[in-house]
Amino acid sequence: MKVTGTVWTFPQDDIDTDQIRRAVYSHLPVSEQAKHCLESLDAGFAASAQPGDIIVGGCNFGCGSSRPAHAAVKALGIGAVLAESFGRLFFRNSISGGLLVVPCPGIVAFAGRGDRLEVDTAAGELRNVASGASLRFPPLAAFLNDMVELGGEKSYLKARLARDRELQRR
């Protein structure tokens, strides 16, 4: 999967799900939740973020509860979240929900706010468009790429079942 976008940096470690989307907004439609995404760290982020933008985070991004904070990020149209590492639940919830999240050691030192990055998750490489500098990371498993490209776990499973039914008919 390939994504190109402008970087927003949140380099601090241990950004938890309540900082991504505060619990007080959980009763709102996800489109409204998105308007408050990461507001405790950057009050203007949600209003300024553009579809396809990339969030860069530090270690343990999305730690904490299993709240579906990823849905607010996805509703903003964020193209990918790259972080030094992720909270396990946030990583799986994001992939299952169709949000591209990529563990990318060294990303905080590599990318600055406003940089344009090209991310290739299958090859495990990202490139700074302006400088040409590149950074390697462990490629995502093919099925995780497929899951995100299809919009999440439900769409992925439906596609797999349809493919399996087609193979059985032959």
Secondary structure, 3 states (H helix, E strand, C coil): CEEEEEEEEECCCCCEHHHHCCHHHCCCCHHHHHCCCCCCCCCCHHHHCCCCCEEEECCCECECCCCCCHHHHHHCCCCEEEECCECHHHHHHHHHCCCCEEECCCHHHHCCCCCEEEEECCCCEEEECCCCCEEECCCCCHHHHHHHHCCCHHHHHHHHHHHHHHHHHC
